[in-house]
Amino acid sequence: MLRSADTGRADDAVRCPSRATMADDESFKVTDRRGRPREETDPPGEPPETTQAPSTASSSRGGDIPPAGPGSTESHAPDLQDLFVMFASSALISMGEAADPSTGQRTVDLDQARHAIDLLVLLRDKTSGNRTDEESRLLEHMLYDLQMRFVRVAEASR
């Protein structure tokens, strides 16, 4: 709480002169709307709902995450496999194995590809014992494939 240097009282707190201040008898209301989809928000002046509709986006992977945006075919909660695929895609694009989505061109950047593969190795090490069998198989297959492709591309670029 800010106190005035002159009187030391809290009601004389330093205020920004360019902003309107509330009178002492005015109050405001804070409503926590985290985790609620936009269409469920309460209109001004009405009390907030006390119950929340069950989420339609819950999947076998869990979580109350709203469905993906318009035009998206995915409706599951983000998971570790999505993270693996993101880094693998980055590595493939950096090795010129896939076109860059922003330019549509294939370019080779071996340093960037190596970095993406190293991040997957780091994730493998840091998540050891905390992955499902399916996640572990996917990660091991991705790493093997990416490392073999990296060696081929590196040898071809010499």
C-alpha positions as CSV (number, residue, x, y, z in Angstrom):
1,M,0.0,0.0,0.0
2,L,1.3,3.4,-0.9
3,R,1.4,6.0,1.9
4,S,1.7,9.7,1.6
5,A,5.1,11.0,2.5
6,D,3.5,14.1,4.2
7,T,1.0,12.4,6.5
8,G,1.7,8.7,6.3
9,R,-2.0,8.0,5.9
10,A,-3.1,5.3,3.3
11,D,-5.9,7.5,2.0
12,D,-3.4,10.1,0.9
13,A,-1.7,7.6,-1.3
14,V,0.1,8.8,-4.4
15,R,-2.2,8.6,-7.4
16,C,-1.5,9.0,-11.1
17,P,-3.1,12.3,-12.0
18,S,-3.9,11.2,-15.6
19,R,-6.2,8.4,-14.4
20,A,-9.6,8.8,-13.0
21,T,-9.9,7.7,-9.4
22,M,-12.7,6.0,-7.6
23,A,-14.6,7.8,-4.9
24,D,-14.3,6.2,-1.5
25,D,-17.9,5.0,-1.6
26,E,-17.5,3.3,-5.0
27,S,-16.6,-0.3,-5.3
28,F,-15.8,-2.7,-8.1
29,K,-16.4,-6.4,-8.6
30,V,-13.8,-8.9,-9.8
31,T,-15.1,-12.1,-11.4
32,D,-12.7,-15.0,-12.1
33,R,-13.5,-16.3,-15.6
34,R,-10.4,-18.4,-16.1
35,G,-11.1,-21.8,-17.7
36,R,-14.5,-20.8,-19.0
37,P,-15.2,-20.5,-22.7
38,R,-16.3,-17.1,-24.0
39,E,-19.9,-18.1,-24.6
40,E,-20.3,-19.0,-21.0
41,T,-19.2,-15.6,-19.6
42,D,-21.9,-13.7,-17.7
43,P,-23.3,-10.6,-19.2
44,P,-22.6,-7.4,-17.1
45,G,-25.0,-7.0,-14.2
46,E,-25.9,-10.7,-13.9
47,P,-24.5,-12.8,-11.1
48,P,-21.9,-15.4,-12.2
49,E,-23.0,-19.0,-12.7
50,T,-22.1,-21.3,-9.8
51,T,-21.8,-24.4,-11.9
52,Q,-19.9,-24.9,-15.0
53,A,-21.0,-27.1,-17.9
54,P,-18.9,-30.2,-18.4
55,S,-16.1,-29.8,-20.9
56,T,-16.7,-31.3,-24.3
57,A,-13.0,-31.2,-25.1
58,S,-11.9,-33.8,-22.5
59,S,-10.3,-36.7,-24.1
60,S,-8.7,-39.9,-23.0
61,R,-5.6,-37.8,-22.4
62,G,-7.4,-35.7,-19.8
63,G,-7.7,-32.0,-19.2
64,D,-10.5,-29.4,-19.5
65,I,-9.1,-27.7,-22.5
66,P,-11.5,-26.0,-24.9
67,P,-11.7,-27.4,-28.4
68,A,-9.2,-26.2,-30.9
69,G,-9.9,-23.1,-33.0
70,P,-12.1,-23.0,-36.1
71,G,-10.9,-25.1,-39.0
72,S,-8.8,-27.3,-36.7
73,T,-9.2,-31.0,-36.9
74,E,-7.6,-31.7,-33.6
75,S,-9.7,-31.6,-30.4
76,H,-7.4,-33.2,-27.9
77,A,-5.4,-31.7,-25.1
78,P,-1.8,-31.0,-25.9
79,D,0.5,-33.8,-24.7
80,L,4.1,-35.0,-24.8
81,Q,3.7,-36.6,-28.2
82,D,2.7,-33.2,-29.7
83,L,5.9,-31.7,-28.3
84,F,8.0,-34.6,-29.9
85,V,6.3,-34.1,-33.2
86,M,6.9,-30.3,-33.1
87,F,10.6,-30.7,-32.6
88,A,10.8,-33.5,-35.2
89,S,9.0,-31.3,-37.7
90,S,11.5,-28.5,-37.1
91,A,14.4,-30.9,-37.6
92,L,12.9,-32.2,-40.9
93,I,12.4,-28.7,-42.2
94,S,15.9,-27.6,-41.2
95,M,17.4,-30.6,-43.0
96,G,15.5,-29.8,-46.2
97,E,13.4,-33.0,-45.8
98,A,10.2,-30.9,-45.7
99,A,9.2,-27.5,-47.1
100,D,9.2,-24.5,-44.7
101,P,5.5,-23.8,-44.2
102,S,6.1,-20.0,-44.2
103,T,8.0,-19.9,-47.5
104,G,7.2,-23.2,-49.2
105,Q,10.9,-23.7,-49.9
106,R,13.3,-26.4,-48.8
107,T,16.5,-25.1,-47.2
108,V,19.2,-26.9,-45.3
109,D,20.4,-25.5,-41.9
110,L,22.3,-28.3,-40.2
111,D,22.9,-26.3,-37.0
112,Q,19.2,-25.8,-36.5
113,A,18.5,-29.4,-37.3
114,R,21.1,-30.6,-34.8
115,H,19.6,-28.3,-32.2
116,A,16.1,-29.7,-32.7
117,I,17.4,-33.3,-32.5
118,D,19.5,-32.4,-29.4
119,L,16.3,-31.0,-27.7
120,L,14.5,-34.3,-28.4
121,V,17.5,-36.1,-26.8
122,L,17.2,-33.8,-23.8
123,L,13.5,-34.5,-23.5
124,R,14.2,-38.2,-23.7
125,D,16.6,-37.9,-20.8
126,K,14.6,-35.6,-18.7
127,T,11.3,-37.5,-19.1
128,S,12.8,-40.9,-18.5
129,G,10.5,-43.0,-16.3
130,N,7.6,-40.5,-16.8
131,R,6.5,-41.4,-20.3
132,T,4.0,-44.0,-21.4
133,D,5.2,-46.9,-23.5
134,E,3.6,-45.3,-26.6
135,E,5.4,-42.0,-26.0
136,S,8.7,-43.8,-25.5
137,R,8.3,-45.8,-28.7
138,L,7.4,-42.7,-30.7
139,L,10.3,-40.8,-29.3
140,E,12.9,-43.5,-29.9
141,H,11.6,-44.1,-33.5
142,M,11.7,-40.4,-34.2
143,L,15.2,-40.0,-32.8
144,Y,16.6,-42.9,-34.8
145,D,15.0,-41.7,-38.0
146,L,16.1,-38.1,-37.5
147,Q,19.7,-39.0,-36.6
148,M,20.0,-41.3,-39.7
149,R,18.5,-38.6,-42.0
150,F,20.9,-36.0,-40.4
151,V,23.9,-38.2,-41.2
152,R,22.8,-38.6,-44.8
153,V,22.2,-34.9,-45.3
154,A,25.4,-33.9,-43.6
155,E,27.4,-36.3,-45.8
156,A,25.7,-35.1,-48.9
157,S,26.4,-31.5,-48.1
158,R,30.2,-32.0,-47.9
